[in-house]
Amino acid sequence: MTNGKTRGMDFESYNTYRGTVVGRSASGIYITLEDGRAAFAYNFTTVPAGARVLCSVRSQGERNLLVKIESSLFDLEIA
């Protein structure tokens, strides 16, 4: 695993975080992680704004952490 720093905060690649989808673009979705950091996930354009997701950090982008969506937490709220 590799360590990184973003805005003075440590993160560990491949760690998982909960987040909320705050916007979409043609390329992917924008997420605010539970600790307040901004993140972006490519190729998940069908996830609606406001959805809660579980994601893992892949790398540090220019402005955001790049993450992969592991799961939508919508199913957990129904149960």
C-alpha positions in Angstrom: 0.0 0.0 0.0 1.1 3.5 -0.6 0.6 6.5 1.7 -0.4 9.9 0.5 -1.3 13.4 1.8 -4.0 15.7 0.7 -4.7 19.0 2.3 -2.6 18.1 5.3 -4.6 14.9 6.0 -3.2 11.4 5.7 -4.9 8.7 3.7 -4.0 5.1 2.9 -4.6 3.7 -0.6 -7.2 1.0 -0.7 -8.7 2.1 2.7 -12.5 2.3 2.5 -14.6 5.3 3.4 -18.3 6.2 3.5 -19.4 9.1 1.5 -22.3 11.0 0.0 -22.7 11.7 -3.8 -23.0 15.4 -4.2 -22.9 15.8 -8.0 -22.5 14.1 -11.4 -20.7 14.8 -14.7 -20.4 12.9 -17.9 -17.3 11.2 -16.6 -18.3 10.2 -13.1 -19.6 11.3 -9.7 -18.4 13.7 -7.1 -18.4 12.5 -3.5 -17.9 14.1 -0.1 -16.4 11.6 2.3 -17.5 11.4 5.9 -14.4 13.2 7.0 -15.1 16.2 4.7 -12.6 15.4 1.9 -13.7 15.7 -1.7 -13.5 12.6 -4.0 -14.3 11.6 -7.5 -15.3 8.2 -9.0 -15.1 7.5 -12.8 -17.8 5.6 -14.6 -20.5 5.7 -12.0 -22.8 8.2 -13.7 -26.0 6.3 -12.8 -25.6 6.8 -9.0 -28.0 9.6 -8.0 -27.1 12.7 -6.0 -27.7 12.1 -2.2 -26.9 8.4 -2.4 -24.6 7.1 0.3 -21.7 4.9 -0.9 -18.8 2.9 0.4 -15.7 3.6 -1.6 -12.0 2.8 -1.6 -9.2 5.3 -2.3 -7.2 4.6 -5.5 -5.0 7.7 -5.7 -4.7 11.4 -5.3 -6.0 13.4 -8.2 -5.3 17.1 -9.0 -8.2 18.3 -6.9 -9.8 15.3 -5.4 -9.1 11.8 -4.1 -9.8 9.3 -6.9 -12.0 6.5 -5.5 -13.7 3.3 -6.6 -17.3 2.7 -5.5 -17.4 -0.6 -3.7 -21.1 -0.5 -2.7 -24.2 1.6 -2.4 -25.5 1.9 1.2 -29.1 2.3 -0.1 -29.7 -1.4 0.4 -28.7 -1.2 4.1 -31.2 1.5 4.8 -34.1 -0.6 3.5 -33.4 -3.6 5.7 
